[in-house]
Amino acid sequence: MKIFLSSLLSLLILTNLAAQTENKGVYLGMNAARLIQMIGDNEKSDGINPYLIDMGYSSGKLGFRFGIGLDNSTSVNQPSAGNGETLTQRDSSKADWRFGAHYRLATYEKWQINFGVDYYQSKSSRLLLTEFTNENGEAVVDENSHDYKESGISPCLTIQYRPHPRVSVGTELLLRFGKHQLTEESKNSLFPASNVEIITDGNRNYFMAPSALFICLTL
């Protein structure tokens, strides 16, 4: 990790030393594909580029960027005769962020190809809680939770089309090398001795297909 951060710092210093007027400036972008997905069916998000906002700075061939994506949802089914007077609560959250540097490999008229490396982190959680009163008049609370976190290094290849010097539309191919940890818990208020916690650690290496459509404006 220290080696990677040192490399990023070196690239940022080189960015300032190699400043050029071409493609120089701060840019701000939005992932239109991710936005459409959030409006529609957000449940099917595995393998989809998670970053909604992308921002950074470019100067000549070098630059750096920061991306972030957040998603939270909560739903509660109130007790009623139809569900046996059971309260059911579902919570889910997901947060992704990255920071990295990139290098412009080639420019063809209005097309541009960049290669970069990001450090990324991804966290997600799900909670299912049910609360009811059993036949003995005892309040029972069941909780089942799922917490996942992943971090690592992600080389990326981006392709951009520039219809205007200050506007670009592009997508990216990501390759991730990360470590992850999954924590699963099951709790019951009536039988605390049966509570279970399972923690799983592992490595995860995978491609993330070009599922983003970043629309960026250079300020």
Secondary structure, 3 states (H helix, E strand, C coil): CHHHHHHHHHHHHHHHHCCCCCCCEEEEEEEHHHHHHHHCCCCCCCCCCCCCEEEEEEECCEEEEEEEEEEEEEEEECCCHHHCCCEEEEEEEEEEEEEEEEEEEEEECCEEEEEEEEEEEEEEEEEEEEEEECCCCCEEEEEEEEEEEEEEEEEEEEEEEEEECCEEEEEEEEEEEEEEEEEEEEEECCCHHHCEEEEEEEEEEEEECCCCCEEEEEC
